[in-house]
Amino acid sequence: MYATSNAPSYVEVINQNLERLLVFETVFKEYVHTCKNIEKGNCYASESLDRLRVYFTKNVIKFCSFVDSVDAEAAPCNYAAFHRVLVNGLRGIRSGVLDILQAIGPDQIDHERFDAGLAEQQAARAQIDSAFSKILDPIF
């Protein structure tokens, strides 16, 4: 009889983390969209950059904890390179999101910083996509 482990495999954990990442990405894209709408005046009377910043901050705190938890995952040696690239990409997204958050003032947006944050997120996503495309490459 074989012993079975109830612990999820690394691949299962990464799949769960990828699902969580997609949720965070969707939420952050909605915040960006809402920022633009508020600036144009295309929003509800109760919506403001100041209130949006409060909600955005709460999700950024959760995302930072998520990045730290992924970083703390123990990757098997055959996934170590992938894991490093994934974590670096997540850190890049975190840095971009933090730039966006800091660009949102009580009544205006620092567009230069906001756009830099968006660009940093995009570059980090490309890094993560690259990691997933090479996940099955042999390690020498």
DSSP file (Angstrom, degrees, kcal/mol; ACC not computed):
  #  RESIDUE AA STRUCTURE BP1 BP2  ACC     N-H-->O    O-->H-N    N-H-->O    O-->H-N    TCO  KAPPA ALPHA  PHI   PSI    X-CA   Y-CA   Z-CA
    1    1 A M              0   0    0      0, 0.0     2,-0.3     0, 0.0     0, 0.0   0.000 360.0 360.0 360.0 138.7    0.0    0.0    0.0
    2    2 A Y        -     0   0    0      1,-0.0     2,-0.4     0, 0.0     0, 0.0  -0.695 360.0-124.4 -93.8 142.1    1.2    3.5   -0.9
    3    3 A A        -     0   0    0     -2,-0.3     2,-0.4     2,-0.0    -1,-0.0  -0.693  27.6-156.3 -81.7 134.5    1.2    6.4    1.5
    4    4 A T        -     0   0    0     -2,-0.4     2,-0.4     2,-0.0     3,-0.0  -0.866   6.0-137.5-113.2 149.0   -0.6    9.3    0.2
    5    5 A S        -     0   0    0     -2,-0.4    -2,-0.0     2,-0.1     0, 0.0  -0.852   6.3-157.3-105.1 137.6   -0.2   12.9    1.2
    6    6 A N        +     0   0    0     -2,-0.4    -1,-0.1     2,-0.1    -2,-0.0   0.569  66.2 106.3 -84.8 -10.1   -3.0   15.3    1.7
    7    7 A A  S    S-     0   0    0      1,-0.1    -2,-0.1    -3,-0.0     2,-0.1  -0.490  79.7-112.9 -70.5 136.1   -0.7   18.2    1.1
    8    8 A P        -     0   0    0      0, 0.0    -1,-0.1     0, 0.0    -2,-0.1  -0.376  32.2-112.2 -68.4 148.8   -1.3   19.9   -2.2
    9    9 A S     >  -     0   0    0      1,-0.1     4,-2.3    -2,-0.1     5,-0.2  -0.284  28.8-104.8 -73.5 165.7    1.4   19.6   -4.8
   10   10 A Y  H  > S+     0   0    0      1,-0.2     4,-2.7     2,-0.2     5,-0.2   0.901 122.4  53.4 -57.8 -42.2    3.4   22.6   -5.9
   11   11 A V  H  > S+     0   0    0      1,-0.2     4,-2.4     2,-0.2    -1,-0.2   0.898 108.4  49.5 -63.1 -40.6    1.5   22.7   -9.2
   12   12 A E  H  > S+     0   0    0      2,-0.2     4,-2.2     1,-0.2    -1,-0.2   0.914 111.8  48.6 -63.6 -42.1   -1.8   22.7   -7.4
   13   13 A V  H  X S+     0   0    0     -4,-2.3     4,-2.6     2,-0.2    -2,-0.2   0.917 111.1  49.9 -64.3 -43.0   -0.7   25.5   -5.1
   14   14 A I  H  X S+     0   0    0     -4,-2.7     4,-2.7     2,-0.2    -2,-0.2   0.901 108.9  52.7 -63.7 -40.4    0.6   27.5   -8.1
   15   15 A N  H  X S+     0   0    0     -4,-2.4     4,-2.0     2,-0.2    -1,-0.2   0.920 110.8  47.2 -60.7 -42.6   -2.7   27.0   -9.9
   16   16 A Q  H  X S+     0   0    0     -4,-2.2     4,-2.1     1,-0.2    -2,-0.2   0.905 112.8  49.4 -64.1 -41.0   -4.6   28.3   -6.8
   17   17 A N  H  X S+     0   0    0     -4,-2.6     4,-2.6     1,-0.2    -2,-0.2   0.879 108.0  53.7 -66.0 -37.1   -2.2   31.3   -6.6
   18   18 A L  H  X S+     0   0    0     -4,-2.7     4,-2.3     2,-0.2    -1,-0.2   0.905 107.6  51.0 -63.5 -41.0   -2.7   32.0  -10.3
   19   19 A E  H  X S+     0   0    0     -4,-2.0     4,-1.7     2,-0.2    -2,-0.2   0.918 111.4  47.6 -61.7 -43.1   -6.5   32.1   -9.8
   20   20 A R  H  X S+     0   0    0     -4,-2.1     4,-2.5     1,-0.2    -2,-0.2   0.900 109.6  53.7 -64.4 -40.3   -6.0   34.6   -6.9
   21   21 A L  H  X S+     0   0    0     -4,-2.6     4,-3.0     1,-0.2    -2,-0.2   0.915 106.0  52.8 -60.2 -42.8   -3.6   36.6   -9.0
   22   22 A L  H  X S+     0   0    0     -4,-2.3     4,-2.1     2,-0.2    -1,-0.2   0.879 108.8  50.0 -62.2 -37.2   -6.3   36.9  -11.7
   23   23 A V  H  X S+     0   0    0     -4,-1.7     4,-2.5     2,-0.2    -1,-0.2   0.944 112.1  47.2 -65.1 -47.5   -8.8   38.1   -9.2
   24   24 A F  H  X S+     0   0    0     -4,-2.5     4,-2.9     1,-0.2     5,-0.2   0.928 111.2  51.6 -59.0 -44.9   -6.4   40.8   -7.9
   25   25 A E  H  X S+     0   0    0     -4,-3.0     4,-2.3     1,-0.2    -1,-0.2   0.904 110.0  49.3 -59.9 -41.9   -5.6   41.8  -11.5
   26   26 A T  H  X S+     0   0    0     -4,-2.1     4,-1.9    -5,-0.2    -1,-0.2   0.926 112.2  48.2 -62.6 -45.1   -9.3   42.2  -12.3
   27   27 A V  H  X S+     0   0    0     -4,-2.5     4,-1.9     1,-0.2    -2,-0.2   0.928 112.3  48.3 -61.8 -46.2   -9.8   44.3   -9.1
   28   28 A F  H  X S+     0   0    0     -4,-2.9     4,-2.1     1,-0.2    -1,-0.2   0.880 109.3  52.8 -65.8 -37.2   -6.8   46.5   -9.9
   29   29 A K  H  X S+     0   0    0     -4,-2.3     4,-2.4    -5,-0.2    -1,-0.2   0.886 107.8  52.3 -63.8 -37.5   -8.0   47.1  -13.5
   30   30 A E  H  X S+     0   0    0     -4,-1.9     4,-2.8     2,-0.2    -2,-0.2   0.890 107.5  51.7 -64.9 -39.0  -11.4   48.1  -12.2
   31   31 A Y  H  X S+     0   0    0     -4,-1.9     4,-2.6     2,-0.2    -2,-0.2   0.920 110.1  48.8 -63.2 -42.7   -9.7   50.6   -9.8
   32   32 A V  H  X S+     0   0    0     -4,-2.1     4,-2.0     2,-0.2    -2,-0.2   0.935 112.9  47.7 -61.1 -46.2   -7.8   52.1  -12.8
   33   33 A H  H  X S+     0   0    0     -4,-2.4     4,-2.1     1,-0.2    -2,-0.2   0.914 112.1  49.3 -60.8 -44.4  -10.9   52.3  -14.8
   34   34 A T  H  X S+     0   0    0     -4,-2.8     4,-2.8     2,-0.2     5,-0.2   0.882 107.1  55.7 -65.1 -38.9  -12.8   53.9  -12.0
   35   35 A C  H  X S+     0   0    0     -4,-2.6     4,-2.3     1,-0.2    -1,-0.2   0.937 109.1  47.0 -56.6 -46.9  -10.0   56.5  -11.5
   36   36 A K  H  X S+     0   0    0     -4,-2.0     4,-1.7     1,-0.2     6,-0.2   0.898 112.5  49.6 -64.1 -40.5  -10.3   57.5  -15.1
   37   37 A N  H  X>S+     0   0    0     -4,-2.1     5,-2.3     2,-0.2     4,-0.9   0.905 109.8  50.7 -65.6 -41.0  -14.1   57.8  -14.8
   38   38 A I  H ><5S+     0   0    0     -4,-2.8     3,-0.7     1,-0.2    -2,-0.2   0.917 109.1  52.0 -62.3 -42.7  -13.9   59.9  -11.6
   39   39 A E  H 3<5S+     0   0    0     -4,-2.3    -1,-0.2     1,-0.3    -2,-0.2   0.875 111.4  46.5 -61.8 -37.0  -11.5   62.2  -13.4
   40   40 A K  H 3<5S-     0   0    0     -4,-1.7    -1,-0.3    -5,-0.2    -2,-0.2   0.606 115.4-116.4 -79.2 -11.7  -13.9   62.6  -16.3
   41   41 A G  T <<5S+     0   0    0     -4,-0.9     2,-1.3    -3,-0.7    -3,-0.2   0.578  76.4 131.6  84.7   9.7  -16.8   63.2  -13.9
   42   42 A N      < +     0   0    0     -5,-2.3     2,-0.3    -6,-0.2    -1,-0.1  -0.565  48.7  88.1 -94.3  69.4  -18.4   60.0  -15.2
   43   43 A C  S    S-     0   0    0     -2,-1.3     2,-0.1    -5,-0.1    -9,-0.0  -0.935  82.9 -77.0-154.9 171.2  -19.2   58.6  -11.8
   44   44 A Y    >   -     0   0    0     -2,-0.3     3,-1.4     1,-0.1    -3,-0.0  -0.397  44.9-113.4 -72.0 155.8  -21.7   58.4   -8.9
   45   45 A A  T 3  S+     0   0    0      1,-0.3    -1,-0.1    -2,-0.1     0, 0.0   0.819 117.2  55.6 -60.5 -30.8  -21.8   61.4   -6.6
   46   46 A S  T 3  S+     0   0    0      2,-0.0     2,-0.4     5,-0.0    -1,-0.3   0.607  88.9  94.5 -79.8 -11.0  -20.5   59.2   -3.8
   47   47 A E    <   +     0   0    0     -3,-1.4     2,-0.3     4,-0.1    -4,-0.1  -0.664  48.1 156.5 -86.2 134.4  -17.4   58.2   -5.7
   48   48 A S     >  -     0   0    0     -2,-0.4     4,-2.6     1,-0.1     5,-0.2  -0.971  53.3-113.5-147.8 160.9  -14.2   60.2   -5.2
   49   49 A L  H  > S+     0   0    0     -2,-0.3     4,-2.5    57,-0.3    58,-0.2   0.881 117.2  55.7 -62.7 -36.7  -10.5   59.7   -5.6
   50   50 A D  H  > S+     0   0    0     56,-0.9     4,-1.3     2,-0.2    -1,-0.2   0.930 111.3  41.6 -63.0 -45.9  -10.1   59.9   -1.8
   51   51 A R  H  > S+     0   0    0      2,-0.2     4,-1.9     1,-0.2    -2,-0.2   0.897 113.6  53.5 -68.2 -39.9  -12.7   57.1   -1.2
   52   52 A L  H  X S+     0   0    0     -4,-2.6     4,-3.1     1,-0.2     5,-0.2   0.906 104.8  55.5 -60.7 -40.7  -11.3   55.0   -4.0
   53   53 A R  H  X S+     0   0    0     -4,-2.5     4,-2.6     1,-0.2    -1,-0.2   0.875 104.8  53.3 -60.2 -38.2   -7.8   55.3   -2.5
   54   54 A V  H  X S+     0   0    0     -4,-1.3     4,-1.6     2,-0.2    -1,-0.2   0.942 113.9  41.0 -62.4 -48.0   -9.1   53.9    0.8
   55   55 A Y  H  X S+     0   0    0     -4,-1.9     4,-1.7     1,-0.2    -2,-0.2   0.901 114.1  52.8 -67.9 -40.6  -10.6   50.8   -0.9
   56   56 A F  H  X S+     0   0    0     -4,-3.1     4,-2.5     1,-0.2    -2,-0.2   0.918 106.2  54.8 -59.6 -44.2   -7.6   50.5   -3.2
   57   57 A T  H  X S+     0   0    0     -4,-2.6     4,-2.4     1,-0.2    -1,-0.2   0.899 104.4  53.6 -57.6 -43.5   -5.3   50.5   -0.1
   58   58 A K  H  X S+     0   0    0     -4,-1.6     4,-1.6     1,-0.2    -1,-0.2   0.901 112.0  44.5 -59.9 -41.4   -7.1   47.7    1.5
   59   59 A N  H  X S+     0   0    0     -4,-1.7     4,-2.4     2,-0.2    -1,-0.2   0.847 110.0  54.9 -73.8 -33.0   -6.7   45.5   -1.6
   60   60 A V  H  X S+     0   0    0     -4,-2.5     4,-2.7     2,-0.2    -2,-0.2   0.905 106.2  52.4 -64.6 -40.2   -3.1   46.5   -2.0
   61   61 A I  H  X S+     0   0    0     -4,-2.4     4,-1.8     1,-0.2    -2,-0.2   0.923 111.2  46.6 -60.5 -43.8   -2.4   45.3    1.6
   62   62 A K  H  X S+     0   0    0     -4,-1.6     4,-2.1     1,-0.2    -2,-0.2   0.891 111.7  51.5 -64.5 -39.2   -4.0   42.0    0.8
   63   63 A F  H  X S+     0   0    0     -4,-2.4     4,-2.7     2,-0.2    -2,-0.2   0.906 106.7  53.2 -65.8 -40.6   -2.0   41.7   -2.4
   64   64 A C  H  X S+     0   0    0     -4,-2.7     4,-2.2     1,-0.2    -1,-0.2   0.902 109.7  48.6 -60.7 -40.6    1.2   42.4   -0.6
   65   65 A S  H  X S+     0   0    0     -4,-1.8     4,-2.2     2,-0.2    -1,-0.2   0.889 110.0  52.7 -64.4 -39.1    0.4   39.5    1.8
   66   66 A F  H  X S+     0   0    0     -4,-2.1     4,-2.3     2,-0.2    -2,-0.2   0.934 108.5  49.3 -61.2 -47.4   -0.4   37.3   -1.2
   67   67 A V  H  X S+     0   0    0     -4,-2.7     4,-2.5     1,-0.2    -2,-0.2   0.917 111.3  50.0 -59.7 -43.6    3.0   38.1   -2.8
   68   68 A D  H  X S+     0   0    0     -4,-2.2     4,-1.7     1,-0.2    -1,-0.2   0.881 109.9  50.6 -62.8 -37.9    4.8   37.3    0.5
   69   69 A S  H  X S+     0   0    0     -4,-2.2     4,-0.6     2,-0.2    -1,-0.2   0.885 111.0  47.8 -69.9 -37.3    2.9   34.0    0.8
   70   70 A V  H >< S+     0   0    0     -4,-2.3     3,-1.1     1,-0.2    -2,-0.2   0.922 110.6  52.5 -66.5 -42.4    3.9   33.0   -2.8
   71   71 A D  H 3< S+     0   0    0     -4,-2.5    -2,-0.2     1,-0.2    -1,-0.2   0.856 106.9  53.5 -59.6 -35.5    7.5   34.0   -2.1
   72   72 A A  H 3< S+     0   0    0     -4,-1.7    -1,-0.2    -5,-0.2    -2,-0.2   0.612  83.3 111.6 -77.8 -12.7    7.4   31.7    1.1
   73   73 A E  S << S-     0   0    0     -3,-1.1     2,-0.7    -4,-0.6    -3,-0.0  -0.374  72.1-125.5 -62.3 137.4    6.2   28.7   -0.9
   74   74 A A        -     0   0    0     -2,-0.1    -1,-0.1     9,-0.0    -2,-0.1  -0.775  26.6-155.9 -85.9 117.6    8.9   26.0   -1.1
   75   75 A A        -     0   0    0     -2,-0.7     5,-0.1     1,-0.1     0, 0.0  -0.784  19.0-114.6 -96.1 135.7    9.4   25.1   -4.7
   76   76 A P    >>  -     0   0    0      0, 0.0     3,-2.4     0, 0.0     4,-0.5  -0.288  36.7-104.8 -60.0 155.1   10.7   21.7   -5.8
   77   77 A C  G >4 S+     0   0    0      1,-0.3     3,-0.9     2,-0.2     4,-0.4   0.820 120.8  58.3 -56.8 -32.8   14.2   22.0   -7.4
   78   78 A N  G 34 S+     0   0    0      1,-0.2    -1,-0.3     2,-0.1     4,-0.1   0.598 113.9  39.0 -75.5  -7.2   12.7   21.4  -10.9
   79   79 A Y  G <> S+     0   0    0     -3,-2.4     4,-2.9     2,-0.1    -1,-0.2   0.292  86.0 102.3-116.0   6.1   10.5   24.5  -10.4
   80   80 A A  H <X S+     0   0    0     -3,-0.9     4,-2.2    -4,-0.5     5,-0.2   0.909  83.2  45.7 -60.9 -45.3   13.0   26.7   -8.6
   81   81 A A  H  > S+     0   0    0     -4,-0.4     4,-2.1     2,-0.2    -1,-0.2   0.924 114.5  48.9 -65.0 -43.5   13.8   28.8  -11.7
   82   82 A F  H  > S+     0   0    0      1,-0.2     4,-2.8     2,-0.2    -2,-0.2   0.933 110.3  51.7 -58.0 -46.7   10.1   29.2  -12.5
   83   83 A H  H  X S+     0   0    0     -4,-2.9     4,-2.8     1,-0.2     5,-0.2   0.891 107.6  51.8 -61.5 -41.2    9.3   30.2   -8.9
   84   84 A R  H  X S+     0   0    0     -4,-2.2     4,-2.5     2,-0.2    -1,-0.2   0.927 112.5  45.4 -60.8 -45.2   12.0   32.9   -8.9
   85   85 A V  H  X S+     0   0    0     -4,-2.1     4,-2.4     2,-0.2    -2,-0.2   0.912 113.0  51.1 -65.9 -41.8   10.7   34.4  -12.1
   86   86 A L  H  X S+     0   0    0     -4,-2.8     4,-2.6     2,-0.2    -2,-0.2   0.943 112.2  45.7 -59.2 -49.2    7.1   34.2  -10.8
   87   87 A V  H  X S+     0   0    0     -4,-2.8     4,-2.5     1,-0.2    -2,-0.2   0.904 112.1  51.1 -64.2 -41.6    8.0   35.9   -7.5
   88   88 A N  H  X S+     0   0    0     -4,-2.5     4,-1.9    -5,-0.2    -1,-0.2   0.899 111.0  49.5 -62.5 -38.8   10.0   38.6   -9.3
   89   89 A G  H  X S+     0   0    0     -4,-2.4     4,-2.4     2,-0.2    -2,-0.2   0.914 110.0  49.9 -64.5 -42.9    7.0   39.2  -11.6
   90   90 A L  H  X S+     0   0    0     -4,-2.6     4,-2.7     1,-0.2    -2,-0.2   0.886 109.3  51.9 -63.0 -38.1    4.7   39.4   -8.6
   91   91 A R  H  X S+     0   0    0     -4,-2.5     4,-2.6     2,-0.2    -1,-0.2   0.885 108.6  51.8 -64.6 -37.1    7.0   41.9   -6.9
   92   92 A G  H  X S+     0   0    0     -4,-1.9     4,-2.4     2,-0.2    -2,-0.2   0.909 110.0  47.8 -65.0 -42.1    7.0   44.0  -10.1
   93   93 A I  H  X S+     0   0    0     -4,-2.4     4,-2.9     2,-0.2     5,-0.2   0.931 111.9  51.1 -62.4 -44.3    3.2   44.0  -10.1
   94   94 A R  H  X S+     0   0    0     -4,-2.7     4,-2.5     1,-0.2    -2,-0.2   0.923 110.1  48.8 -58.8 -44.8    3.2   45.0   -6.5
   95   95 A S  H  X S+     0   0    0     -4,-2.6     4,-2.1     1,-0.2    -1,-0.2   0.910 112.7  48.1 -62.2 -42.3    5.6   47.8   -7.2
   96   96 A G  H  X S+     0   0    0     -4,-2.4     4,-2.3     2,-0.2    -2,-0.2   0.909 111.4  49.5 -64.3 -42.5    3.5   49.0  -10.1
   97   97 A V  H  X S+     0   0    0     -4,-2.9     4,-2.7     1,-0.2    -2,-0.2   0.894 109.8  51.8 -64.1 -40.1    0.3   48.8   -8.0
   98   98 A L  H  X S+     0   0    0     -4,-2.5     4,-2.5    -5,-0.2    -1,-0.2   0.889 108.6  51.4 -64.5 -38.5    2.0   50.8   -5.2
   99   99 A D  H  X S+     0   0    0     -4,-2.1     4,-1.4     2,-0.2    -2,-0.2   0.925 110.7  48.4 -62.0 -43.9    3.0   53.5   -7.7
  100  100 A I  H  X S+     0   0    0     -4,-2.3     4,-0.8     1,-0.2     3,-0.4   0.936 111.5  49.8 -61.6 -45.9   -0.6   53.7   -8.9
  101  101 A L  H >< S+     0   0    0     -4,-2.7     3,-1.0     1,-0.2    -1,-0.2   0.917 111.0  48.6 -59.3 -44.2   -1.8   54.0   -5.4
  102  102 A Q  H 3< S+     0   0    0     -4,-2.5    -1,-0.2     1,-0.2    -2,-0.2   0.730 105.2  60.4 -69.9 -20.7    0.7   56.7   -4.5
  103  103 A A  H 3< S+     0   0    0     -4,-1.4     7,-2.8    -3,-0.4     2,-0.8   0.658  85.4  89.5 -78.8 -15.7   -0.3   58.6   -7.7
  104  104 A I  B <<  -A  109   0A   0     -3,-1.0     5,-0.2    -4,-0.8    -1,-0.0  -0.739  60.9-175.6 -89.0 110.7   -3.9   58.9   -6.5
  105  105 A G        -     0   0    0      3,-2.9   -52,-0.1    -2,-0.8    -2,-0.1  -0.385  43.7 -91.9 -94.0 178.1   -4.3   62.1   -4.5
  106  106 A P  S    S+     0   0    0      0, 0.0   -56,-0.9     0, 0.0   -57,-0.3   0.830 120.3   3.3 -61.0 -31.8   -7.4   63.3   -2.7
  107  107 A D  S    S+     0   0    0      1,-0.2     2,-0.3   -58,-0.2    -3,-0.0   0.311 129.5  35.5-140.4  10.0   -8.7   65.2   -5.7
  108  108 A Q        -     0   0    0     -5,-0.0    -3,-2.9     2,-0.0     2,-0.4  -0.987  65.8-122.7-157.7 165.7   -6.2   64.6   -8.5
  109  109 A I  B     -A  104   0A   0     -2,-0.3     2,-1.2    -5,-0.2    -5,-0.2  -0.930  17.2-134.0-115.4 135.0   -4.0   62.0  -10.1
  110  110 A D     >  -     0   0    0     -7,-2.8     4,-2.7    -2,-0.4     5,-0.2  -0.757  27.0-168.0 -81.7  97.1   -0.3   62.3  -10.7
  111  111 A H  H  > S+     0   0    0     -2,-1.2     4,-2.9     1,-0.2     5,-0.3   0.827  78.6  56.2 -64.5 -34.2   -0.5   61.0  -14.3
  112  112 A E  H  > S+     0   0    0      2,-0.2     4,-1.9     1,-0.2    -1,-0.2   0.947 114.5  38.8 -63.1 -46.9    3.3   60.5  -14.8
  113  113 A R  H  > S+     0   0    0      2,-0.2     4,-2.3     1,-0.2    -2,-0.2   0.899 115.5  53.6 -69.3 -40.8    3.5   58.2  -11.7
  114  114 A F  H  X S+     0   0    0     -4,-2.7     4,-2.0     1,-0.2    -2,-0.2   0.938 111.7  44.6 -57.9 -50.0    0.1   56.5  -12.5
  115  115 A D  H  X S+     0   0    0     -4,-2.9     4,-2.4     1,-0.2    -1,-0.2   0.854 110.5  54.6 -66.4 -35.2    1.3   55.7  -16.1
  116  116 A A  H  X S+     0   0    0     -4,-1.9     4,-2.4    -5,-0.3    -1,-0.2   0.901 108.1  50.4 -64.1 -39.5    4.7   54.5  -14.8
  117  117 A G  H  X S+     0   0    0     -4,-2.3     4,-2.3     2,-0.2    -2,-0.2   0.905 109.8  49.6 -63.7 -42.1    2.9   52.1  -12.4
  118  118 A L  H  X S+     0   0    0     -4,-2.0     4,-2.3     1,-0.2    -2,-0.2   0.916 111.7  48.8 -62.2 -42.8    0.7   50.8  -15.3
  119  119 A A  H  X S+     0   0    0     -4,-2.4     4,-2.3     2,-0.2    -2,-0.2   0.891 110.2  51.2 -64.9 -39.4    3.8   50.2  -17.4
  120  120 A E  H  X S+     0   0    0     -4,-2.4     4,-2.2     2,-0.2    -1,-0.2   0.907 110.0  49.6 -65.1 -40.9    5.6   48.4  -14.6
  121  121 A Q  H  X S+     0   0    0     -4,-2.3     4,-2.6     2,-0.2    -2,-0.2   0.924 110.1  51.1 -61.4 -43.9    2.6   46.1  -14.1
  122  122 A Q  H  X S+     0   0    0     -4,-2.3     4,-2.0     1,-0.2    -2,-0.2   0.914 110.9  47.6 -62.2 -43.5    2.5   45.3  -17.8
  123  123 A A  H  X S+     0   0    0     -4,-2.3     4,-1.8     1,-0.2    -1,-0.2   0.892 112.1  50.3 -64.1 -39.5    6.2   44.5  -17.8
  124  124 A A  H  X S+     0   0    0     -4,-2.2     4,-2.2     2,-0.2    -2,-0.2   0.888 108.1  52.5 -67.1 -39.1    5.8   42.3  -14.8
  125  125 A R  H  X S+     0   0    0     -4,-2.6     4,-2.8     1,-0.2    -1,-0.2   0.903 107.8  52.0 -62.0 -40.3    2.9   40.5  -16.3
  126  126 A A  H  X S+     0   0    0     -4,-2.0     4,-2.3     1,-0.2    -1,-0.2   0.886 108.1  51.9 -63.1 -38.1    5.0   39.8  -19.4
  127  127 A Q  H  X S+     0   0    0     -4,-1.8     4,-1.9     2,-0.2    -2,-0.2   0.914 111.4  46.5 -63.5 -43.3    7.7   38.3  -17.1
  128  128 A I  H  X S+     0   0    0     -4,-2.2     4,-2.2     2,-0.2    -2,-0.2   0.910 110.9  52.1 -66.4 -42.3    5.1   36.0  -15.4
  129  129 A D  H  X S+     0   0    0     -4,-2.8     4,-2.0     1,-0.2    -2,-0.2   0.907 108.8  51.3 -58.9 -41.8    3.7   35.0  -18.8
  130  130 A S  H  X S+     0   0    0     -4,-2.3     4,-1.2     1,-0.2    -1,-0.2   0.894 107.5  52.8 -62.6 -40.6    7.3   34.1  -20.0
  131  131 A A  H  < S+     0   0    0     -4,-1.9     3,-0.5     1,-0.2     4,-0.2   0.924 110.4  47.1 -61.8 -44.2    7.8   32.0  -16.8
  132  132 A F  H >< S+     0   0    0     -4,-2.2     3,-0.9     1,-0.2     4,-0.3   0.849 108.2  55.6 -67.7 -32.8    4.6   30.0  -17.5
  133  133 A S  H 3< S+     0   0    0     -4,-2.0    -1,-0.2     1,-0.2     3,-0.2   0.757 114.9  39.7 -70.7 -21.8    5.5   29.5  -21.2
  134  134 A K  T >< S+     0   0    0     -4,-1.2     3,-1.7    -3,-0.5    -1,-0.2   0.273  81.2 110.1-107.0   9.8    8.9   28.0  -20.1
  135  135 A I  T <  S+     0   0    0     -3,-0.9    -1,-0.1     1,-0.3    -2,-0.1   0.795  83.0  42.6 -60.8 -29.9    7.6   26.0  -17.1
  136  136 A L  T 3  S+     0   0    0     -4,-0.3    -1,-0.3    -3,-0.2    -2,-0.1   0.401  83.5 122.1 -98.9   3.2    8.1   22.6  -18.8
  137  137 A D  S <  S-     0   0    0     -3,-1.7    -3,-0.1     1,-0.1     2,-0.0  -0.400  72.4-104.1 -63.0 141.1   11.5   23.4  -20.4
  138  138 A P        -     0   0    0      0, 0.0     2,-0.5     0, 0.0    -1,-0.1  -0.329  29.5-129.6 -66.4 150.2   14.2   20.9  -19.2
  139  139 A I              0   0    0      1,-0.1   -61,-0.0    -3,-0.1    -3,-0.0  -0.884 360.0 360.0-103.7 128.4   16.6   22.1  -16.6
  140  140 A F              0   0    0     -2,-0.5    -1,-0.1     0, 0.0     0, 0.0   0.376 360.0 360.0-116.1 360.0   20.3   21.6  -17.3
